[in-house]
Amino acid sequence: MDPIHIAVVGLGKIARDRHLPAIAGNATFSLAATVSPHDTGLDGIPHFASLDELLEQGPAIDAVSLCTPPQVRYDLAAQALKRGVHVFLEKPPGATLSEVVALRDRADKVGVSLFAAWHSRFAAGVAPARTWLAERTIEKVSIVWREDVRVWHPGQAWIWEPGGLGVFDPGINALSILTHILPRPVFLTNATLSIPANRAAPIAADMHFRDTAGAEIHMDLDWRQTGPQSWDIVVETDAGTLKLSSGGAVLALPSGTEHNEDLEYPGLYARFANLIRGGRSDVDIDPLRLVADAFLRGRRVSVEPFID
Ligand code: NAP
């Protein structure tokens, strides 16, 4: 079978760190081109300053991975779908819920695969955590997602702009795990969003949720963490405590702890190939909906300006 000829759009941090190696490691894909306005591309791979240019003048492609900031993703995805090109959306899948729904409907209509990728769901501990929790009564959940924005997002102006999500850019990863491993739907009950006086997006959020059986869920999300970083989810159940740490890579159950190799991006590309070959899409908007609810229902407090 011919490989899937794929172009990577947006040659920034995540494209270079994770997408390019995952594509190189998956024989189902062949990297056909790259697109990025201010980059010179890779040796031996055709490079274009815009998706328009690639679609007009470039080699034929079957699929694109959109690794740009979310604010520009809708137009790029719509352009690709219009040409019958399969689309992989980095997380978050868009800057608004309605644009993602519009893309999903469009992909269904034209019979092209659209994949809203939630990379943290592919972390090694997440699938076994979901299986273990399916049989339990959930009593309480605590999420601590605290990292240093200066380390992880240096100089990324888009992340502080409307649609860039601020601290929800990493926080949505925790929500993608939460909505995947808990057996019942979750909804926000209240939130406080701390927004630097000179920025449009939060630097921290304190959030309370409940599941439909009444279990309380608390999330402490903060970008001002220096020193040790935390990406932990603790679930207390009738059969003991489950802890996912390191963003989902390490799973501790009452029976012991499992450390596993990094499966996230290889897993995402295996899934994307599967969707394309099977003529299906996978567009789950639950994590983005919880973030939208935080903006809808949360109290905003102004905090000290943030300077990079
Ligand atoms: P980044 O380093 O700022 O890279 C974004 C890239 O998008 C830039 O290199 C920029 O290219 C390109 N771009 C902007 N507008 C474009 C357009 N219209 N057409 C084509 N390319 C365009 O950001 P990032 O950290 O890689 O994050 C990108 C996305 O991945 C975000 O949604 C983020 O949430 C997600 N993500 C990031 C991480 C991470 O650890 N960084 C992890 C998982 C997911 P030029 O520089 O050439 O202008």
Residues whose N, C-alpha, C, O or C-beta is under 5 A from the ligand:
A	BS01	NAP	V9 G10 L11 G12 K13 I14 A15 V35 S36 P37 H38 D39 C67 T68 P69 P70 V72 E90 K91 P92 W152 Q156 D169
